[in-house]
Amino acid sequence: MLKEISNDGKVLGVTVLDIQDLPGEESVVVLLNYMEMGNGPVRNLVKLRHCGETVWVADLPDTGPRECYVSMDLSGAGQVFANTWNGYRVAIDSETGRVLGSKFTK
């Protein structure tokens, strides 16, 4: 688990909403509190090595000017999925943070 969470529950200066270990890696995916990061779009999903090094900040789908991630989950194989403010379910490449695809769910 990531050792770089400050005493006030923040990573990169922002409150952590969710953190999940990537299977078979020395890394975690962290969902940061978008409300602390401005009006958007807000790239608030990051992959960090356990030592605290940032690997990537996930891209957002091109779905609106106020987009951000509101939740995330990982498949058993380590595939990263996230849900956005505007109602999209997004598949994210766990190696690069790029959007692999999205589907409107609202």
N, C-alpha and C positions, 0 to 999 in steps of 0.2 A: 504494500500500500504506500501511497505517496507520503513522503515525510516532510514535504514543504508547505503543509497547511499551517498558517500562522495561528497563534492562540485565539484570535478572534474569528476563526473559521474561514479565512480568506486565502485565495490563490491568485497570484498576479494582481493583488490589491482588490479583488472582487469576491463577494460572498459565494461560497460553493452551495449549489442546490442539489447536486447529485455527483457521485464519483463511483466509477466502476473499473475494476481491473480487467485488462485485456488478457484472455486466456493464452498461455504460452509466451507471454511477453513480460518484460520488466517495465510495463507502461500502464497508465490509466487514462480513461476518458473522463473529462470533468465538464459538467454543465455549470456555467457561471450565471449569477443573477443578472438577467438582462436589464432589470429596472435600475441598476446602479451604473449602467454603461451608456446612457444617453438615449436619444430618440430613435435611432436606427437608420438603416439596417444595423443590427448588432450581431457580430460574429462572436457568439458566447459559448461555443463548444470547442474544447481544446484537448489535445493529446499531449500528455507529459510523461517523461521517463520518471521512474521512481525517485531519481536523484533531484527532480525538479526541472530538468531541461525541457523546454517546449519543443515538441516534434512538429506539430501543426496547429493551426487555428482553422476550423472547418469552414469551407465555403458555404454560402447560403444559396438556395435556389432563387432564381430570378422571378419572384412572385409578389413583389411589392416593396415600396420604400420603407416600410416600418417592420420589416421581417426580422425574426430572431427565433432561436430554438427555445421551446418551453418544457420539453421532456426528452429523454433518451433511453434507449435500452440496447443491449447487445444480444446477438444470437449466441447459441452454444459454441459456434465456430469462430466467434469474435467479430462478426459483421456488426457494424455500427448503424443503428437506426435512430432517427430523431424526428420529433414532431415540431412544426413551426406555429408561430402566432397566427398566421393566415390559413391554417388548416391543412397543411401538407405533411405527408409522411415521406421522409427523405432517407434514402440509402446513401451512406457515406463510406468512401474507401478508407479503410483503417490504416493504410500505409501513407496516404497523401493528404487526406482531409477533403478531397474533392467529392462533389455530388455525383453519384452514379446514376441516380434517377429519383423522381418524386411522383407522388400521386396525391391528388386532392381527396381529402377524406371527410370534409364537412358536408 
